[in-house]
């Protein structure tokens, strides 16, 4: 059950509309959990109030890898005028964490659908409180990173020109000009 483009966009809009600050990511966490469980992705039972970890076990032997996705927002008022602007005054995904969430969800769903070809296991960490600089510590304290060979995390670069802000995604996740 691969997710369709329209579903991806609707989920992205939902996360952008409902930003939550560090350690307040309760609705965000539940929405991520709901989407992943619906697709049969395993949620790891970790003692986290917000944020979660999921894993997809491949049907072939291999290393354990991890993806890290941030989920918290910033205490910033959105004035973008977008139809999917933040519905929470003074809170905004101004740093691209709504993109991080969607990258993690889509990766988990893709891996789940293709686990017959997957070698090893991939853990997907939806990290809370990255903006407070202690969310990673909370994840590490759960012990869920034990046995992980490599971890990947995406970073989106924000450019500011005058009163305009734009999000520049890493080259590897931008659409090719040929497609």
N, C-alpha and C positions, 0 to 999 in steps of 0.2 A: 504494500500500500504506500506508494510514493506520493508525497505531497505535491499538489499542483501549484503552478505559479500564482494563481489567484488566492489560494489558501495561504501561501507564503506571504503575499502582500498584506492580506487581512490580518494575519498574526503580527507582522511587523508593525502595522498601524496600531493594533491593540497595545503592543508593548510601548510604542512611542506615546500613545495617549495616556498611559497609566504608569508614569515614572515613579519610582520609589527610592528614597534615599537609603544610605547604608544602614543595614540591619532593620529596615522597614520593608524589605522586599517580599512581603507575605503573599500578596496577590500574584506577583511575578512568579514566585516559586511555585505556587499552586497551578498557574496556567502552564508553566513548563512541564510540571509533573503530569497534568491532564493530557497534554499533547503526546508526550513520550509513552505513557501507559497505554493510550489508545492504539499506538502502533506496536505495542508489545515489547518496548524497550525496558530493560531491567533498571529499576531505581535502587541504588545502594542504600541500605538502612544506616544512615549516618546521624549522629547527634547534632544536627544543625537546625537552628530556628528558621533561618532563611538560607536560600541557596540549596543546591542539591548536586548529587553526582549520579550519573547513569553509566551503564556499561553495555557494550555489545560484544559478545563472545563469538569469535569466528569459529567455523566448523573445522578449521585446520590449525595445527600447532603453530605457535609463534610468540613473539614478544608482546608485552603489554605496553601500549602507548597511551598518551592522554592528550586531550584538547582542553584548554582553559578558556572560559568565556566569562566576562564580567557582566553583572546584571544590575548594578545600582546606578542611580541617576545623580545629577548635581542640583544644588539649591539655586537654580537659575530660572527666571521667568522667561517663558517662551513667547516671542513676539514674531514668529515666522509667518503667521497667517495661513499656514498649511491646513488643509481640511482635516488632517489627522494630528493637529497640535495637541500638546499636553492638556489634559483636563484637570490637572492638579496645579493650582496656582503656586508659583515659587519653586516648582520642580520640573526638571526637563532632562531628557536624554541628549545632552549637549555634547557628549563625548563619544558617541557611537556605540554605547553599550546595548542599545536596541538591536543594532547590527550584530554585535557579538552573540546575543541571545539567539537570533535567527540562524546565524552560522552554526552554532552548536546544535540547535534543533534539527536543521536540515542535514548536517553531518550525521547525527545519530540515526535519523530516519533512513538515510542512504545506506549507512553501514548495516542497519538492521535488515533492510531489504536484500542486501548483498552478502550476508554473513556466510553463505556457502563458499564464497571466494575469499573471505577474509581470513588471514593468517594471524592468529593470536587474539588479543582482546584490546578494545579501545575504551578507555574511560573518558567520559565527558563531564568536566567540572563546571558547573554554573556557579561561579564564585560570588558570594555576597561581599559588600563593603570594600570594594577595591579602592574607592575614592577616599576611604578613611585609612588606607594603608595597612589594615590588619586582617582583612578578609582571607588573604592567602595563608596567614598563620592559622586561622580557624580550620581551613581545609587540611593543612598539614597535621594539625593536632588530632584529626580523626583517624589517621593511619591509612587512609585510602590511597595515598600515593606510594605506599610500600610496593616494591616490585615493578614500578613503572620505569621503563627503559628511557623513554623520551617524552617530553611535553611540548606541545605547540600552543601558541597563543597568538591571536591576531591583534594588530594595532591599526587604528584608523587615525589619520592625521587631519586635524582641523586647520584650515587656512582662514585667516581673517584679513579682509581688505576693507578698510573704512568701516562701514556699518554692516558689511556682508560677511557671513561665515559660510564656508563650504567644507564638506567632508570629502577627503581624498582617501580612497581605499587603497590598500597595498596593491601593487601591480598584479600579483598572482590572482587576486579575486575580482579584478576589473574585467569587463567584457572585452573580448578580442574585437578589433576593428573589422576582422574578416568575417565575423559571425553575424 
